Amino acid sequence: MTTAIHTHTHKEMNTHTALDTWIDTHFDEEVQFLQALVRVPTDTPPGNNAPHAERTAELLSSFGFEAEKYPVPAAQVKDYGMASITNLVVRRKYGDGRTIALNAHGDVVPPGDGWTHEPYGAEIVDGKLYGRASAVSKSDFASYTFAVRALESLGLPLKGGIELLFTYDEEFGGELGPGWLLRHKLIQPDFLIAAGFAYQVITAHNGCLQLEVTVNGKMAHAAIPHTGIDALQGATAILNALYQQNQLYQAITSNFDGIEHPYLNVGRIEGGTNTNVVPGKVVLKLDRRMIPEENPVEVEVTIRRVIADAAATVPGITIEIKRLLMANAWKPDARNAELVQALQKHGEQVFGEPIPTSGTPLYTDVRLFGAAGIPSAIYGAGPRTVFESNAKRSDEHLVLQDLRRATKVVARTLLDLLH
């Protein structure tokens, strides 16, 4: 009995070695694939992302992977505030059994200022690849594609199938990316691995409520301010009330590792017409992160009440509140245990250190798969923290060694689940 178990383990080790060797042999090709993807900008906004999907499909076809293209109708995309979206699905069917989907998003925030490397140059310096989306999450276009290629190179009989889902609407909330594919029943996987970082498996994340608050007063000449109603004074009262709420949030703690407490950020303010005019209108945009334990409906009701009460303290002010986004938190799902454990086991073997599970304060497209009842985990190529990758900041980069190792972890995990 002992011998049989020992032999099985030995055989398993051989297949893992074969996967690792294929990935090492083809690693330069994997890096070139990622460089080609980084060199096609996908700044969102404006969100003209169909050209990147076309280029990705072209590159995938050179590996024998035919990508099904699903353009989202132009009117829908335009209403949403973006220019073009084509989502890609690559289906690899091996036999009867479950389907594992791998999802990464190609859209990214614009580069912004302060770069010391060309944002779309995909330049490699000291083992790091620099460029917007190099870490989040074009890196996982590469890790997932090459993990599947490595798996298929073994020529082993496999069960089930794999779907590569490359989508283009994470920055705006995912409803026209994975949300669109799920709603149209174009995908119905049994498990999902979504773009992430290499040193932990994420199993829960925050929710996010975004609101636009329009504060209306009445314009007047600054020489006769009493004839107007100062919208900025109203906005100031609202901001003070919101920041006071933020202090209260510090006292609420989440039970999930990696998630601390709720918080609120006012990320954009615009208003006024000129220096010598009493501002008649000010617009605030705010982002309220919700921990998994919170009820999103209650959160929104409370915040709307805080805003209305504050506005009421300034005579003559009226407000309009528009919801921009409601992204629910993604909560742990025990049905993903097999997937999570495989990623942790192989992560520890490949990286030589334990790969913990944790939550993240970000919100992601994974919540849409969770809402559709699909057990999921977030894992991919990237550093220990979002901060280290410079994601959404200047000089975003990926350590190529992390890409190599994460590709091995994903390939081994797919083998475990489909062999």
N, C-alpha and C positions, 0 to 999 in steps of 0.2 A: 504493500500500500504506500509506504513511504517513498519507494522508488518511483512509482507512477506520478506522485505529486512532484517529486524532484525533477523528473523528466519534463513534465508539463511546464514547470517554471523555467527550465533550461531552454525549452523550445520558445517560450514566450520571450525570454531574453534575446534569443537569436533574431526574432522578428523585430524586436525593438531596436536592436543594433542595425538591422537592415534598413529600417526607417530612418534612423539617425544618420547612417552613412549616405543614403540617397539625399537627404536634406543638406548635409555637408558638401556633397559633390555638386549639388545644384544651387548652392547658396549665392554665388555671384549672379546667377540668373535671377534669383529671387530679389536681390537688391536692385538689379537693373529694372525689373518689373515695377518695384515700388518707386524708383526714381521717375520712371515714365508716368506714373500716376500722380506724383507730386507736381510734376511739371505742367499739368493741365489745371489751371485755377478753378476753384469751385467756391468762390467767395459768396457767402449767403448772409445778408443781402449783397448783390441783387438776386442771387440764386438762379443763374443761368447754368444749370447743371447737366442738361442733356448731352452737351459735347463730351463731358467726362465719361458719361455712360457709354457713348459711342466708342471712345478710345479704349475703355476697359474691355468692352465686348470684342474689339479687334485684337487686343493683346491676348485675351482668353482663348479666342479661336485658334491662335497660333499654338496653343497647348492641346488642341482638340476639344476644348470646352465650348459648347455652343450656348450662348446666353440668350434667353428669351427676353425681348425688350418690351416693357410695359410703360408707354408714355402716358402720363396723367393728362387728361384733357386740359388744353391751354386756358380755357375760361376759369376752370377750377384753380389752376396754379396762379393765375393773375389775381383772382379774388383773394387768394391766400397771401399775396404780397411777394411772390417769387416769379421768376421768368420762365423756367422750363425744368421739368423733372421727368426723367426716364428711369424707372427702377428695373434692375436686372435680376433674373432668376436663372441659375444653372442647375439643372437636375441630373444627378448621377444615380441611376437605378441599378442595384446589384442583384436583388432577389426579393423574396418575401421578407417582411419584417418592418421595423420602425424606421422612420425618416428623421434624420438629424439635420436641422438647419443651422447655418453659420451666417450671422448677419453683421455687416459693418457698414458705416455710413460714409459717403464721400463728401458731403457738404461741410463747410467750415466757416467760421467767422473770418472776415477780412484780416489781412496781416497786421494792419496798424503800423505805428512807427517804431523806430529803435532797433531795427534789425542790423546785425553785423554780417549776416549772410543773405544772399538773394532769397527772398521768401519762396520763389518757385524754381530755385536753381537745383535743388536736391543734391547739394554739395556734400561730399563726405570728408570730414576732418577728424583726425584722431579717433576713428572707429565710430563716429556719430554721423547720422544723416540729417542734415538741416533742411527745414522747409515747412511751410504751413501744411498741416494735416499729416506730417510724417509720423507723428505719434498717435494722433486722434483724428480719424481712425483708418487712414489709408494703409497704415502698417498692417492692419488685419485683413485688408484685401489680399495682401501678400501672404501673411501667415496662414490664412485659411485655404487659399488657392494651392499653396505649395504643400500644405499638410495633406490635402486630398490627392494631389499628384503623387506624393510619397506613398500614401496608402495604396493607391492603385498600382504603383510600380511593383509591389510585392507579388501581384498575380494570384493572391489567395482568394478562395471562395468567400464572398462576403454576403451578409444578409442585408435586407432593407435598402436604404439609400441615403444620399446626402443632397441637400439643397444649399447652394451658395446664394445668399441674398445680399445684393449690393444696392443700397437705397440712398436717397438724396434729400432727406427732409428731417434730419435730427435737430438742427438748430431752430427750426420753427415748430418742433413738437412731434414730428413723426407721423401725423395723421395722413399725409400724402406719400409717406414712405411705406414702412411696414404696415401702418394702419390701413392704407389703401389696398395693399396686397391681401391682407387678412379679410377685409370687408368684402372684397370681390372673390373670395374663396380660391385665390390663385395659389395659395400656400396653406397647408394644414399639417405642419410637422408635429412629431411626437415629442421632440426635445429641441432646445435652442441653446447655442453658445453665441454670445454677443460680444462685440469688440470691447476689450478691457485692457488691463495691465497684467504683467507677467508674475508679480510677486504675491498676489492674493486672488482668491476667487470671490467675487462679489455676489451676494445672495439677497440683498435688499437695498432699496434706495429711497431717498426723499421724494416727496411730491413737490409740485410747484404751482403756485397761483400767481398769474401776472395780471395786473389791472392798469388801465389808463384812466387817470382822474383829470377831468377838465374843470378848472375853477373859473367861473365867469364873474366878472365885475362890470365896470363901465369905464370906458376910456375918457380921459379929460386932459386938458393942457396942464402941464406941471405948475404953471403960474396960478391956476385956479383949481387946485386939487380937490376942494370940497364939492366940486360939481361932478366928480367921478366916484367910482367905487374901486378901490385898489385890489385887484385879483391876487397880487403877490402877497398882500397881507393875509388874505384868506389861505393862500397856499402855505404860507409860513406857519399859520395855526395848525394846518393839517400835517405838515412835516414834523412839527414839534410833538404832536399827538402820536404820530407813527413811530418816531424815534423813542418815545416813552414806552410804547408797546414793545419795541425791540429790547429794552431793558428788562421788561417782564419775562420775555421769552428765555432769557438766560437761566431762569429758575426751573424751566421745564427740561427734564433730561430724557433722552431716548435710551432704551435697553439694548440697542444694537451697537456693537463695536463699529467704530468708524463714523457713527452719526452722533452728534452731540446734542444740539437743541435747535428749535426752530429759529429762523432769523428773517429779517426783512431788509431789502435793499432798494433805495430809490435810485434807479440807474440813469434816468434821463429827465431833464427839466427844460421846458422851452416856453417862452412867453414874452409879452411886451412888444411894442413896435418901435420905440425910440427912447433915447435918454430923457427927453423933455415931455414924455407922455405918461400919464398914470396908466399902468398896464390893465387892459380890459379882460385879458385871458391868459391863464397859465396852465400848461399841461404837464402832469407828472406821470411817469411810468414806474411802477413798482413791482418787485419780485418778492414773493413771500414763500420761503422754503418750509415745507411741512414734513415733520418726522412721521414715520410709518404709523405711530400710535394715534395721530390726530385725525379728526373727522373733517374732511375737506369742506363739507357744506357748512359746518359750524365755523370753521376758520374764515370762510368768505363772508358769512353773515356778520361776524364780529368785526372784521376789518372795515366793512362797509359802514357799520354803525359808528366806529371810531372816527372815520372820515366825515360822516354826516354831522356828528356831534361837534367836531372841531370847527367845521364850516359854519355851523349855526352860531358860533361865538362872534363872528364878524358880520355885522349888519349889511344886508344887501347882496351878500355872496350867494350864488347858486352853483351847484355842482352836477356833473354827469359822471357816472362811473361805468366804464366798459370793461368787461372781462376779455383779456387777450388770450389767455391760456389757462387751462386747468389740467395739469398733469398729475394723475393720482400717484401716490407712493407705490412702490413694488414691494410686496411683503414676502417673507420666506414661505417656501412651498416644499413640504417634505418629499413631494414626488420627484424632486430633482436630485435626491441623495446619490443615486448611482452615478450620475453625471458629475456632480461636485466631487465625490470621492475619487473618481478616476482622474480628474484634473489635479486634485491635491496629491494623489499618489505619484503620478508621473512628474508633476511639478517638483516634488521633493527629490525624486531620482535624478532629474535633469539639472536642477539648480543646486542640488546639494544642501538644501535648507528647507525647513517646513514652509508650506504655502498655506497660510491661514484663510478662513472664510471671514468676510466682514461685510458691513453695509457701507454705503457711500452717500455723502451729502448731495451728490449730483442727482439729476433726474435723467432718465434715458428712454430710448424706444422700447426697452425690454418690458416696461410696464404694459405695453400694448399686447405683447405675447402673453404676459401673465394674465391680463384681463380676458384673453381668449382661452385661458385654461391650459396653456402650454408650459410645462416645467422648464425652467431656464437657468442659466448661470452666465455671469459676465467674466470672460477670461480672454486675454490676447497678448499682443506684444507691446511692452511699454515698461516704464520704470516703476519704482515703488509708490510714487504719489503723482497726482496730476500736476502738482507744483513743479516737481523735478523735470517734467517733460516740456515745461514752458508752453503747454497747450493754452490757446487763446492769448498768448503773450508773444513778444518778439523772440526770435531765435528758437522756435519750437524745434525739437530734435528727437531722434530715436537712437538709442545705443544699439548698434547692429547685433551685438552679442545677445541682447534680449530678444531680438527678432528671431535669430537662429534657434535659440532655446525654446521660445514659446511655440514656434512652428513644430518642434519635436514633441512638445507636451500635447498639442492639439492632435497631431497625427496618431500618437500612441492611444490617446483617449478615444478617437474615432475607431481605431482597431479594436479596442476593448468592447465597445458598444455594438459593433457590427460584425464581429467575427464569430 
